[in-house]
Amino acid sequence: MRESVAELSRASGVARFTISKALNGEAWPDLLTLANLERALETDLWPGREA
């Protein structure tokens, strides 16, 4: 598991601001952002998606 938003940002290429807004429920990430986060976290973030 990533230790911080900054680490996840570096690993995914997604801005810290964007990650923070999504985590706080202040913004919905687009599909490219979700894909980058999924790749960095090595997990699915899209609910109900079939593998």
mmCIF entry with sequence, helices, sheets and N, C-alpha, C, O atoms, coordinates in Angstrom:
data_MODEL
# 
_entry.id   MODEL 
# 
_entity.id                         1 
_entity.type                       polymer 
_entity.pdbx_number_of_molecules   1 
# 
_entity_poly.entity_id                      1 
_entity_poly.type                           'polypeptide(L)' 
_entity_poly.nstd_linkage                   no 
_entity_poly.nstd_monomer                   no 
_entity_poly.pdbx_seq_one_letter_code       MRESVAELSRASGVARFTISKALNGEAWPDLLTLANLERALETDLWPGREA 
_entity_poly.pdbx_seq_one_letter_code_can   MRESVAELSRASGVARFTISKALNGEAWPDLLTLANLERALETDLWPGREA 
_entity_poly.pdbx_strand_id                 A 
# 
loop_
_entity_poly_seq.entity_id 
_entity_poly_seq.num 
_entity_poly_seq.mon_id 
_entity_poly_seq.hetero 
1 1  MET n 
1 2  ARG n 
1 3  GLU n 
1 4  SER n 
1 5  VAL n 
1 6  ALA n 
1 7  GLU n 
1 8  LEU n 
1 9  SER n 
1 10 ARG n 
1 11 ALA n 
1 12 SER n 
1 13 GLY n 
1 14 VAL n 
1 15 ALA n 
1 16 ARG n 
1 17 PHE n 
1 18 THR n 
1 19 ILE n 
1 20 SER n 
1 21 LYS n 
1 22 ALA n 
1 23 LEU n 
1 24 ASN n 
1 25 GLY n 
1 26 GLU n 
1 27 ALA n 
1 28 TRP n 
1 29 PRO n 
1 30 ASP n 
1 31 LEU n 
1 32 LEU n 
1 33 THR n 
1 34 LEU n 
1 35 ALA n 
1 36 ASN n 
1 37 LEU n 
1 38 GLU n 
1 39 ARG n 
1 40 ALA n 
1 41 LEU n 
1 42 GLU n 
1 43 THR n 
1 44 ASP n 
1 45 LEU n 
1 46 TRP n 
1 47 PRO n 
1 48 GLY n 
1 49 ARG n 
1 50 GLU n 
1 51 ALA n 
# 
_struct_asym.id          A 
_struct_asym.entity_id   1 
# 
loop_
_struct_conf.conf_type_id 
_struct_conf.id 
_struct_conf.pdbx_PDB_helix_id 
_struct_conf.beg_label_comp_id 
_struct_conf.beg_label_asym_id 
_struct_conf.beg_label_seq_id 
_struct_conf.pdbx_beg_PDB_ins_code 
_struct_conf.end_label_comp_id 
_struct_conf.end_label_asym_id 
_struct_conf.end_label_seq_id 
_struct_conf.pdbx_end_PDB_ins_code 
_struct_conf.beg_auth_comp_id 
_struct_conf.beg_auth_asym_id 
_struct_conf.beg_auth_seq_id 
_struct_conf.end_auth_comp_id 
_struct_conf.end_auth_asym_id 
_struct_conf.end_auth_seq_id 
_struct_conf.pdbx_PDB_helix_class 
_struct_conf.details 
_struct_conf.pdbx_PDB_helix_length 
HELX_P HELX_P1 AA1 VAL A 5  ? SER A 12 ? VAL A 5  SER A 12 1 ? 8  
HELX_P HELX_P2 AA2 ARG A 16 ? LEU A 23 ? ARG A 16 LEU A 23 1 ? 8  
HELX_P HELX_P3 AA3 LEU A 31 ? LEU A 41 ? LEU A 31 LEU A 41 1 ? 11 
# 
_struct_conf_type.id          HELX_P 
_struct_conf_type.criteria    ? 
_struct_conf_type.reference   ? 
# 
loop_
_atom_site.group_PDB 
_atom_site.id 
_atom_site.type_symbol 
_atom_site.label_atom_id 
_atom_site.label_alt_id 
_atom_site.label_comp_id 
_atom_site.label_asym_id 
_atom_site.label_entity_id 
_atom_site.label_seq_id 
_atom_site.pdbx_PDB_ins_code 
_atom_site.Cartn_x 
_atom_site.Cartn_y 
_atom_site.Cartn_z 
_atom_site.occupancy 
_atom_site.B_iso_or_equiv 
_atom_site.pdbx_formal_charge 
_atom_site.auth_seq_id 
_atom_site.auth_comp_id 
_atom_site.auth_asym_id 
_atom_site.auth_atom_id 
_atom_site.pdbx_PDB_model_num 
ATOM 1   N N  . MET A 1 1  ? 0.843   -1.191 0.000   1.00 0.00 ? 1  MET A N  1 
ATOM 2   C CA . MET A 1 1  ? 0.000   0.000  0.000   1.00 0.00 ? 1  MET A CA 1 
ATOM 3   C C  . MET A 1 1  ? 0.881   1.243  0.000   1.00 0.00 ? 1  MET A C  1 
ATOM 4   O O  . MET A 1 1  ? 1.916   1.280  0.665   1.00 0.00 ? 1  MET A O  1 
ATOM 5   N N  . ARG A 1 2  ? 0.474   2.237  -0.732  1.00 0.00 ? 2  ARG A N  1 
ATOM 6   C CA . ARG A 1 2  ? 1.219   3.492  -0.782  1.00 0.00 ? 2  ARG A CA 1 
ATOM 7   C C  . ARG A 1 2  ? 1.164   4.188  0.567   1.00 0.00 ? 2  ARG A C  1 
ATOM 8   O O  . ARG A 1 2  ? 0.149   4.131  1.261   1.00 0.00 ? 2  ARG A O  1 
ATOM 9   N N  . GLU A 1 3  ? 2.244   4.837  0.934   1.00 0.00 ? 3  GLU A N  1 
ATOM 10  C CA . GLU A 1 3  ? 2.314   5.494  2.231   1.00 0.00 ? 3  GLU A CA 1 
ATOM 11  C C  . GLU A 1 3  ? 1.732   6.899  2.221   1.00 0.00 ? 3  GLU A C  1 
ATOM 12  O O  . GLU A 1 3  ? 1.351   7.415  3.272   1.00 0.00 ? 3  GLU A O  1 
ATOM 13  N N  . SER A 1 4  ? 1.658   7.520  1.062   1.00 0.00 ? 4  SER A N  1 
ATOM 14  C CA . SER A 1 4  ? 1.179   8.896  1.032   1.00 0.00 ? 4  SER A CA 1 
ATOM 15  C C  . SER A 1 4  ? 0.601   9.253  -0.331  1.00 0.00 ? 4  SER A C  1 
ATOM 16  O O  . SER A 1 4  ? 0.814   8.563  -1.328  1.00 0.00 ? 4  SER A O  1 
ATOM 17  N N  . VAL A 1 5  ? -0.130  10.344 -0.334  1.00 0.00 ? 5  VAL A N  1 
ATOM 18  C CA . VAL A 1 5  ? -0.664  10.872 -1.592  1.00 0.00 ? 5  VAL A CA 1 
ATOM 19  C C  . VAL A 1 5  ? 0.496   11.242 -2.509  1.00 0.00 ? 5  VAL A C  1 
ATOM 20  O O  . VAL A 1 5  ? 0.425   11.016 -3.717  1.00 0.00 ? 5  VAL A O  1 
ATOM 21  N N  . ALA A 1 6  ? 1.556   11.804 -1.950  1.00 0.00 ? 6  ALA A N  1 
ATOM 22  C CA . ALA A 1 6  ? 2.713   12.190 -2.765  1.00 0.00 ? 6  ALA A CA 1 
ATOM 23  C C  . ALA A 1 6  ? 3.340   10.973 -3.441  1.00 0.00 ? 6  ALA A C  1 
ATOM 24  O O  . ALA A 1 6  ? 3.708   11.038 -4.614  1.00 0.00 ? 6  ALA A O  1 
ATOM 25  N N  . GLU A 1 7  ? 3.464   9.875  -2.717  1.00 0.00 ? 7  GLU A N  1 
ATOM 26  C CA . GLU A 1 7  ? 4.038   8.657  -3.292  1.00 0.00 ? 7  GLU A CA 1 
ATOM 27  C C  . GLU A 1 7  ? 3.143   8.101  -4.398  1.00 0.00 ? 7  GLU A C  1 
ATOM 28  O O  . GLU A 1 7  ? 3.630   7.698  -5.454  1.00 0.00 ? 7  GLU A O  1 
ATOM 29  N N  . LEU A 1 8  ? 1.835   8.082  -4.149  1.00 0.00 ? 8  LEU A N  1 
ATOM 30  C CA . LEU A 1 8  ? 0.896   7.615  -5.171  1.00 0.00 ? 8  LEU A CA 1 
ATOM 31  C C  . LEU A 1 8  ? 0.953   8.522  -6.395  1.00 0.00 ? 8  LEU A C  1 
ATOM 32  O O  . LEU A 1 8  ? 0.877   8.045  -7.527  1.00 0.00 ? 8  LEU A O  1 
ATOM 33  N N  . SER A 1 9  ? 1.085   9.807  -6.173  1.00 0.00 ? 9  SER A N  1 
ATOM 34  C CA . SER A 1 9  ? 1.191   10.754 -7.272  1.00 0.00 ? 9  SER A CA 1 
ATOM 35  C C  . SER A 1 9  ? 2.419   10.450 -8.134  1.00 0.00 ? 9  SER A C  1 
ATOM 36  O O  . SER A 1 9  ? 2.324   10.415 -9.361  1.00 0.00 ? 9  SER A O  1 
ATOM 37  N N  . ARG A 1 10 ? 3.554   10.234 -7.503  1.00 0.00 ? 10 ARG A N  1 
ATOM 38  C CA . ARG A 1 10 ? 4.774   9.906  -8.250  1.00 0.00 ? 10 ARG A CA 1 
ATOM 39  C C  . ARG A 1 10 ? 4.624   8.601  -9.024  1.00 0.00 ? 10 ARG A C  1 
ATOM 40  O O  . ARG A 1 10 ? 5.037   8.515  -10.181 1.00 0.00 ? 10 ARG A O  1 
ATOM 41  N N  . ALA A 1 11 ? 4.036   7.586  -8.395  1.00 0.00 ? 11 ALA A N  1 
ATOM 42  C CA . ALA A 1 11 ? 3.903   6.269  -9.029  1.00 0.00 ? 11 ALA A CA 1 
ATOM 43  C C  . ALA A 1 11 ? 2.897   6.265  -10.168 1.00 0.00 ? 11 ALA A C  1 
ATOM 44  O O  . ALA A 1 11 ? 3.060   5.521  -11.135 1.00 0.00 ? 11 ALA A O  1 
ATOM 45  N N  . SER A 1 12 ? 1.864   7.084  -10.067 1.00 0.00 ? 12 SER A N  1 
ATOM 46  C CA . SER A 1 12 ? 0.778   7.057  -11.052 1.00 0.00 ? 12 SER A CA 1 
ATOM 47  C C  . SER A 1 12 ? 0.866   8.150  -12.108 1.00 0.00 ? 12 SER A C  1 
ATOM 48  O O  . SER A 1 12 ? 0.279   8.028  -13.183 1.00 0.00 ? 12 SER A O  1 
ATOM 49  N N  . GLY A 1 13 ? 1.597   9.214  -11.805 1.00 0.00 ? 13 GLY A N  1 
ATOM 50  C CA . GLY A 1 13 ? 1.635   10.352 -12.716 1.00 0.00 ? 13 GLY A CA 1 
ATOM 51  C C  . GLY A 1 13 ? 0.421   11.252 -12.583 1.00 0.00 ? 13 GLY A C  1 
ATOM 52  O O  . GLY A 1 13 ? 0.219   12.153 -13.399 1.00 0.00 ? 13 GLY A O  1 
ATOM 53  N N  . VAL A 1 14 ? -0.394  11.014 -11.555 1.00 0.00 ? 14 VAL A N  1 
ATOM 54  C CA . VAL A 1 14 ? -1.591  11.818 -11.294 1.00 0.00 ? 14 VAL A CA 1 
ATOM 55  C C  . VAL A 1 14 ? -1.224  12.885 -10.260 1.00 0.00 ? 14 VAL A C  1 
ATOM 56  O O  . VAL A 1 14 ? -0.560  12.590 -9.267  1.00 0.00 ? 14 VAL A O  1 
ATOM 57  N N  . ALA A 1 15 ? -1.650  14.103 -10.494 1.00 0.00 ? 15 ALA A N  1 
ATOM 58  C CA . ALA A 1 15 ? -1.311  15.208 -9.598  1.00 0.00 ? 15 ALA A CA 1 
ATOM 59  C C  . ALA A 1 15 ? -1.839  14.966 -8.183  1.00 0.00 ? 15 ALA A C  1 
ATOM 60  O O  . ALA A 1 15 ? -2.931  14.430 -7.998  1.00 0.00 ? 15 ALA A O  1 
ATOM 61  N N  . ARG A 1 16 ? -1.043  15.371 -7.189  1.00 0.00 ? 16 ARG A N  1 
ATOM 62  C CA . ARG A 1 16 ? -1.471  15.240 -5.787  1.00 0.00 ? 16 ARG A CA 1 
ATOM 63  C C  . ARG A 1 16 ? -2.806  15.939 -5.557  1.00 0.00 ? 16 ARG A C  1 
ATOM 64  O O  . ARG A 1 16 ? -3.668  15.423 -4.846  1.00 0.00 ? 16 ARG A O  1 
ATOM 65  N N  . PHE A 1 17 ? -2.972  17.105 -6.156  1.00 0.00 ? 17 PHE A N  1 
ATOM 66  C CA . PHE A 1 17 ? -4.216  17.872 -6.026  1.00 0.00 ? 17 PHE A CA 1 
ATOM 67  C C  . PHE A 1 17 ? -5.408  17.043 -6.490  1.00 0.00 ? 17 PHE A C  1 
ATOM 68  O O  . PHE A 1 17 ? -6.442  17.011 -5.822  1.00 0.00 ? 17 PHE A O  1 
ATOM 69  N N  . THR A 1 18 ? -5.268  16.379 -7.625  1.00 0.00 ? 18 THR A N  1 
ATOM 70  C CA . THR A 1 18 ? -6.337  15.555 -8.180  1.00 0.00 ? 18 THR A CA 1 
ATOM 71  C C  . THR A 1 18 ? -6.664  14.387 -7.257  1.00 0.00 ? 18 THR A C  1 
ATOM 72  O O  . THR A 1 18 ? -7.836  14.099 -7.012  1.00 0.00 ? 18 THR A O  1 
ATOM 73  N N  . ILE A 1 19 ? -5.646  13.720 -6.747  1.00 0.00 ? 19 ILE A N  1 
ATOM 74  C CA . ILE A 1 19 ? -5.853  12.595 -5.834  1.00 0.00 ? 19 ILE A CA 1 
ATOM 75  C C  . ILE A 1 19 ? -6.539  13.073 -4.560  1.00 0.00 ? 19 ILE A C  1 
ATOM 76  O O  . ILE A 1 19 ? -7.486  12.443 -4.090  1.00 0.00 ? 19 ILE A O  1 
ATOM 77  N N  . SER A 1 20 ? -6.073  14.171 -4.005  1.00 0.00 ? 20 SER A N  1 
ATOM 78  C CA . SER A 1 20 ? -6.675  14.711 -2.777  1.00 0.00 ? 20 SER A CA 1 
ATOM 79  C C  . SER A 1 20 ? -8.132  15.087 -2.981  1.00 0.00 ? 20 SER A C  1 
ATOM 80  O O  . SER A 1 20 ? -8.973  14.796 -2.130  1.00 0.00 ? 20 SER A O  1 
ATOM 81  N N  . LYS A 1 21 ? -8.438  15.735 -4.106  1.00 0.00 ? 21 LYS A N  1 
ATOM 82  C CA . LYS A 1 21 ? -9.828  16.113 -4.392  1.00 0.00 ? 21 LYS A CA 1 
ATOM 83  C C  . LYS A 1 21 ? -10.706 14.872 -4.494  1.00 0.00 ? 21 LYS A C  1 
ATOM 84  O O  . LYS A 1 21 ? -11.818 14.862 -3.966  1.00 0.00 ? 21 LYS A O  1 
ATOM 85  N N  . ALA A 1 22 ? -10.230 13.838 -5.157  1.00 0.00 ? 22 ALA A N  1 
ATOM 86  C CA . ALA A 1 22 ? -11.008 12.604 -5.298  1.00 0.00 ? 22 ALA A CA 1 
ATOM 87  C C  . ALA A 1 22 ? -11.213 11.932 -3.936  1.00 0.00 ? 22 ALA A C  1 
ATOM 88  O O  . ALA A 1 22 ? -12.318 11.485 -3.628  1.00 0.00 ? 22 ALA A O  1 
ATOM 89  N N  . LEU A 1 23 ? -10.169 11.859 -3.130  1.00 0.00 ? 23 LEU A N  1 
ATOM 90  C CA . LEU A 1 23 ? -10.271 11.229 -1.817  1.00 0.00 ? 23 LEU A CA 1 
ATOM 91  C C  . LEU A 1 23 ? -11.219 11.980 -0.888  1.00 0.00 ? 23 LEU A C  1 
ATOM 92  O O  . LEU A 1 23 ? -11.869 11.375 -0.035  1.00 0.00 ? 23 LEU A O  1 
ATOM 93  N N  . ASN A 1 24 ? -11.295 13.285 -1.053  1.00 0.00 ? 24 ASN A N  1 
ATOM 94  C CA . ASN A 1 24 ? -12.180 14.105 -0.227  1.00 0.00 ? 24 ASN A CA 1 
ATOM 95  C C  . ASN A 1 24 ? -13.591 14.210 -0.791  1.00 0.00 ? 24 ASN A C  1 
ATOM 96  O O  . ASN A 1 24 ? -14.440 14.887 -0.212  1.00 0.00 ? 24 ASN A O  1 
ATOM 97  N N  . GLY A 1 25 ? -13.848 13.545 -1.921  1.00 0.00 ? 25 GLY A N  1 
ATOM 98  C CA . GLY A 1 25 ? -15.171 13.584 -2.531  1.00 0.00 ? 25 GLY A CA 1 
ATOM 99  C C  . GLY A 1 25 ? -15.503 14.919 -3.174  1.00 0.00 ? 25 GLY A C  1 
ATOM 100 O O  . GLY A 1 25 ? -16.674 15.240 -3.377  1.00 0.00 ? 25 GLY A O  1 
ATOM 101 N N  . GLU A 1 26 ? -14.488 15.690 -3.493  1.00 0.00 ? 26 GLU A N  1 
ATOM 102 C CA . GLU A 1 26 ? -14.683 17.005 -4.089  1.00 0.00 ? 26 GLU A CA 1 
ATOM 103 C C  . GLU A 1 26 ? -14.621 16.983 -5.614  1.00 0.00 ? 26 GLU A C  1 
ATOM 104 O O  . GLU A 1 26 ? -14.937 17.980 -6.264  1.00 0.00 ? 26 GLU A O  1 
ATOM 105 N N  . ALA A 1 27 ? -14.213 15.848 -6.189  1.00 0.00 ? 27 ALA A N  1 
ATOM 106 C CA . ALA A 1 27 ? -14.107 15.723 -7.640  1.00 0.00 ? 27 ALA A CA 1 
ATOM 107 C C  . ALA A 1 27 ? -14.188 14.251 -8.028  1.00 0.00 ? 27 ALA A C  1 
ATOM 108 O O  . ALA A 1 27 ? -13.838 13.365 -7.248  1.00 0.00 ? 27 ALA A O  1 
ATOM 109 N N  . TRP A 1 28 ? -14.658 14.011 -9.250  1.00 0.00 ? 28 TRP A N  1 
ATOM 110 C CA . TRP A 1 28 ? -14.691 12.664 -9.812  1.00 0.00 ? 28 TRP A CA 1 
ATOM 111 C C  . TRP A 1 28 ? -13.553 12.553 -10.816 1.00 0.00 ? 28 TRP A C  1 
ATOM 112 O O  . TRP A 1 28 ? -13.480 13.355 -11.747 1.00 0.00 ? 28 TRP A O  1 
ATOM 113 N N  . PRO A 1 29 ? -12.661 11.577 -10.651 1.00 0.00 ? 29 PRO A N  1 
ATOM 114 C CA . PRO A 1 29 ? -11.575 11.425 -11.622 1.00 0.00 ? 29 PRO A CA 1 
ATOM 115 C C  . PRO A 1 29 ? -12.101 10.897 -12.956 1.00 0.00 ? 29 PRO A C  1 
ATOM 116 O O  . PRO A 1 29 ? -13.080 10.153 -13.007 1.00 0.00 ? 29 PRO A O  1 
ATOM 117 N N  . ASP A 1 30 ? -11.427 11.299 -14.028 1.00 0.00 ? 30 ASP A N  1 
ATOM 118 C CA . ASP A 1 30 ? -11.806 10.788 -15.345 1.00 0.00 ? 30 ASP A CA 1 
ATOM 119 C C  . ASP A 1 30 ? -11.250 9.371  -15.523 1.00 0.00 ? 30 ASP A C  1 
ATOM 120 O O  . ASP A 1 30 ? -10.519 8.876  -14.665 1.00 0.00 ? 30 ASP A O  1 
ATOM 121 N N  . LEU A 1 31 ? -11.596 8.726  -16.629 1.00 0.00 ? 31 LEU A N  1 
ATOM 122 C CA . LEU A 1 31 ? -11.202 7.328  -16.839 1.00 0.00 ? 31 LEU A CA 1 
ATOM 123 C C  . LEU A 1 31 ? -9.695  7.143  -16.955 1.00 0.00 ? 31 LEU A C  1 
ATOM 124 O O  . LEU A 1 31 ? -9.164  6.139  -16.479 1.00 0.00 ? 31 LEU A O  1 
ATOM 125 N N  . LEU A 1 32 ? -8.999  8.083  -17.572 1.00 0.00 ? 32 LEU A N  1 
ATOM 126 C CA . LEU A 1 32 ? -7.544  7.976  -17.684 1.00 0.00 ? 32 LEU A CA 1 
ATOM 127 C C  . LEU A 1 32 ? -6.900  8.070  -16.301 1.00 0.00 ? 32 LEU A C  1 
ATOM 128 O O  . LEU A 1 32 ? -5.957  7.338  -16.002 1.00 0.00 ? 32 LEU A O  1 
ATOM 129 N N  . THR A 1 33 ? -7.403  8.955  -15.472 1.00 0.00 ? 33 THR A N  1 
ATOM 130 C CA . THR A 1 33 ? -6.893  9.083  -14.106 1.00 0.00 ? 33 THR A CA 1 
ATOM 131 C C  . THR A 1 33 ? -7.126  7.799  -13.331 1.00 0.00 ? 33 THR A C  1 
ATOM 132 O O  . THR A 1 33 ? -6.227  7.317  -12.643 1.00 0.00 ? 33 THR A O  1 
ATOM 133 N N  . LEU A 1 34 ? -8.336  7.235  -13.438 1.00 0.00 ? 34 LEU A N  1 
ATOM 134 C CA . LEU A 1 34 ? -8.623  5.958  -12.773 1.00 0.00 ? 34 LEU A CA 1 
ATOM 135 C C  . LEU A 1 34 ? -7.681  4.854  -13.251 1.00 0.00 ? 34 LEU A C  1 
ATOM 136 O O  . LEU A 1 34 ? -7.171  4.075  -12.446 1.00 0.00 ? 34 LEU A O  1 
ATOM 137 N N  . ALA A 1 35 ? -7.455  4.792  -14.548 1.00 0.00 ? 35 ALA A N  1 
ATOM 138 C CA . ALA A 1 35 ? -6.570  3.764  -15.099 1.00 0.00 ? 35 ALA A CA 1 
ATOM 139 C C  . ALA A 1 35 ? -5.157  3.922  -14.555 1.00 0.00 ? 35 ALA A C  1 
ATOM 140 O O  . ALA A 1 35 ? -4.513  2.931  -14.212 1.00 0.00 ? 35 ALA A O  1 
ATOM 141 N N  . ASN A 1 36 ? -4.672  5.144  -14.474 1.00 0.00 ? 36 ASN A N  1 
ATOM 142 C CA . ASN A 1 36 ? -3.329  5.379  -13.937 1.00 0.00 ? 36 ASN A CA 1 
ATOM 143 C C  . ASN A 1 36 ? -3.236  5.018  -12.461 1.00 0.00 ? 36 ASN A C  1 
ATOM 144 O O  . ASN A 1 36 ? -2.230  4.462  -12.020 1.00 0.00 ? 36 ASN A O  1 
ATOM 145 N N  . LEU A 1 37 ? -4.270  5.327  -11.701 1.00 0.00 ? 37 LEU A N  1 
ATOM 146 C CA . LEU A 1 37 ? -4.283  4.976  -10.288 1.00 0.00 ? 37 LEU A CA 1 
ATOM 147 C C  . LEU A 1 37 ? -4.367  3.463  -10.101 1.00 0.00 ? 37 LEU A C  1 
ATOM 148 O O  . LEU A 1 37 ? -3.687  2.906  -9.239  1.00 0.00 ? 37 LEU A O  1 
ATOM 149 N N  . GLU A 1 38 ? -5.198  2.795  -10.903 1.00 0.00 ? 38 GLU A N  1 
ATOM 150 C CA . GLU A 1 38 ? -5.310  1.337  -10.835 1.00 0.00 ? 38 GLU A CA 1 
ATOM 151 C C  . GLU A 1 38 ? -3.969  0.675  -11.125 1.00 0.00 ? 38 GLU A C  1 
ATOM 152 O O  . GLU A 1 38 ? -3.579  -0.277 -10.449 1.00 0.00 ? 38 GLU A O  1 
ATOM 153 N N  . ARG A 1 39 ? -3.271  1.179  -12.127 1.00 0.00 ? 39 ARG A N  1 
ATOM 154 C CA . ARG A 1 39 ? -1.976  0.603  -12.477 1.00 0.00 ? 39 ARG A CA 1 
ATOM 155 C C  . ARG A 1 39 ? -0.981  0.782  -11.317 1.00 0.00 ? 39 ARG A C  1 
ATOM 156 O O  . ARG A 1 39 ? -0.259  -0.152 -10.968 1.00 0.00 ? 39 ARG A O  1 
ATOM 157 N N  . ALA A 1 40 ? -0.948  1.972  -10.729 1.00 0.00 ? 40 ALA A N  1 
ATOM 158 C CA . ALA A 1 40 ? -0.015  2.239  -9.634  1.00 0.00 ? 40 ALA A CA 1 
ATOM 159 C C  . ALA A 1 40 ? -0.365  1.442  -8.381  1.00 0.00 ? 40 ALA A C  1 
ATOM 160 O O  . ALA A 1 40 ? 0.525   0.972  -7.672  1.00 0.00 ? 40 ALA A O  1 
ATOM 161 N N  . LEU A 1 41 ? -1.657  1.292  -8.110  1.00 0.00 ? 41 LEU A N  1 
ATOM 162 C CA . LEU A 1 41 ? -2.103  0.579  -6.907  1.00 0.00 ? 41 LEU A CA 1 
ATOM 163 C C  . LEU A 1 41 ? -2.215  -0.935 -7.111  1.00 0.00 ? 41 LEU A C  1 
ATOM 164 O O  . LEU A 1 41 ? -2.352  -1.695 -6.152  1.00 0.00 ? 41 LEU A O  1 
ATOM 165 N N  . GLU A 1 42 ? -2.155  -1.357 -8.377  1.00 0.00 ? 42 GLU A N  1 
ATOM 166 C CA . GLU A 1 42 ? -2.306  -2.768 -8.738  1.00 0.00 ? 42 GLU A CA 1 
ATOM 167 C C  . GLU A 1 42 ? -3.615  -3.348 -8.213  1.00 0.00 ? 42 GLU A C  1 
ATOM 168 O O  . GLU A 1 42 ? -3.647  -4.439 -7.645  1.00 0.00 ? 42 GLU A O  1 
ATOM 169 N N  . THR A 1 43 ? -4.703  -2.586 -8.419  1.00 0.00 ? 43 THR A N  1 
ATOM 170 C CA . THR A 1 43 ? -6.031  -3.025 -8.000  1.00 0.00 ? 43 THR A CA 1 
ATOM 171 C C  . THR A 1 43 ? -7.094  -2.339 -8.851  1.00 0.00 ? 43 THR A C  1 
ATOM 172 O O  . THR A 1 43 ? -6.826  -1.306 -9.465  1.00 0.00 ? 43 THR A O  1 
ATOM 173 N N  . ASP A 1 44 ? -8.292  -2.904 -8.891  1.00 0.00 ? 44 ASP A N  1 
ATOM 174 C CA . ASP A 1 44 ? -9.405  -2.294 -9.612  1.00 0.00 ? 44 ASP A CA 1 
ATOM 175 C C  . ASP A 1 44 ? -10.081 -1.248 -8.718  1.00 0.00 ? 44 ASP A C  1 
ATOM 176 O O  . ASP A 1 44 ? -10.346 -1.499 -7.542  1.00 0.00 ? 44 ASP A O  1 
ATOM 177 N N  . LEU A 1 45 ? -10.350 -0.094 -9.284  1.00 0.00 ? 45 LEU A N  1 
ATOM 178 C CA . LEU A 1 45 ? -11.056 0.965  -8.565  1.00 0.00 ? 45 LEU A CA 1 
ATOM 179 C C  . LEU A 1 45 ? -12.457 1.190  -9.113  1.00 0.00 ? 45 LEU A C  1 
ATOM 180 O O  . LEU A 1 45 ? -13.272 1.863  -8.482  1.00 0.00 ? 45 LEU A O  1 
ATOM 181 N N  . TRP A 1 46 ? -12.741 0.631  -10.284 1.00 0.00 ? 46 TRP A N  1 
ATOM 182 C CA . TRP A 1 46 ? -14.034 0.825  -10.928 1.00 0.00 ? 46 TRP A CA 1 
ATOM 183 C C  . TRP A 1 46 ? -14.997 -0.233 -10.405 1.00 0.00 ? 46 TRP A C  1 
ATOM 184 O O  . TRP A 1 46 ? -14.827 -1.410 -10.724 1.00 0.00 ? 46 TRP A O  1 
ATOM 185 N N  . PRO A 1 47 ? -16.020 0.145  -9.600  1.00 0.00 ? 47 PRO A N  1 
ATOM 186 C CA . PRO A 1 47 ? -16.898 -0.839 -8.995  1.00 0.00 ? 47 PRO A CA 1 
ATOM 187 C C  . PRO A 1 47 ? -17.756 -1.576 -10.027 1.00 0.00 ? 47 PRO A C  1 
ATOM 188 O O  . PRO A 1 47 ? -18.275 -0.976 -10.969 1.00 0.00 ? 47 PRO A O  1 
ATOM 189 N N  . GLY A 1 48 ? -17.891 -2.880 -9.828  1.00 0.00 ? 48 GLY A N  1 
ATOM 190 C CA . GLY A 1 48 ? -18.750 -3.678 -10.675 1.00 0.00 ? 48 GLY A CA 1 
ATOM 191 C C  . GLY A 1 48 ? -18.158 -4.070 -12.009 1.00 0.00 ? 48 GLY A C  1 
ATOM 192 O O  . GLY A 1 48 ? -18.822 -4.714 -12.822 1.00 0.00 ? 48 GLY A O  1 
ATOM 193 N N  . ARG A 1 49 ? -16.921 -3.689 -12.239 1.00 0.00 ? 49 ARG A N  1 
ATOM 194 C CA . ARG A 1 49 ? -16.270 -4.043 -13.515 1.00 0.00 ? 49 ARG A CA 1 
ATOM 195 C C  . ARG A 1 49 ? -15.851 -5.496 -13.476 1.00 0.00 ? 49 ARG A C  1 
ATOM 196 O O  . ARG A 1 49 ? -15.298 -5.972 -12.485 1.00 0.00 ? 49 ARG A O  1 
ATOM 197 N N  . GLU A 1 50 ? -16.121 -6.197 -14.569 1.00 0.00 ? 50 GLU A N  1 
ATOM 198 C CA . GLU A 1 50 ? -15.715 -7.598 -14.654 1.00 0.00 ? 50 GLU A CA 1 
ATOM 199 C C  . GLU A 1 50 ? -14.252 -7.685 -15.039 1.00 0.00 ? 50 GLU A C  1 
ATOM 200 O O  . GLU A 1 50 ? -13.770 -6.902 -15.858 1.00 0.00 ? 50 GLU A O  1 
ATOM 201 N N  . ALA A 1 51 ? -13.553 -8.630 -14.452 1.00 0.00 ? 51 ALA A N  1 
ATOM 202 C CA . ALA A 1 51 ? -12.113 -8.811 -14.725 1.00 0.00 ? 51 ALA A CA 1 
ATOM 203 C C  . ALA A 1 51 ? -11.887 -9.382 -16.095 1.00 0.00 ? 51 ALA A C  1 
ATOM 204 O O  . ALA A 1 51 ? -10.742 -9.600 -16.491 1.00 0.00 ? 51 ALA A O  1 
# 
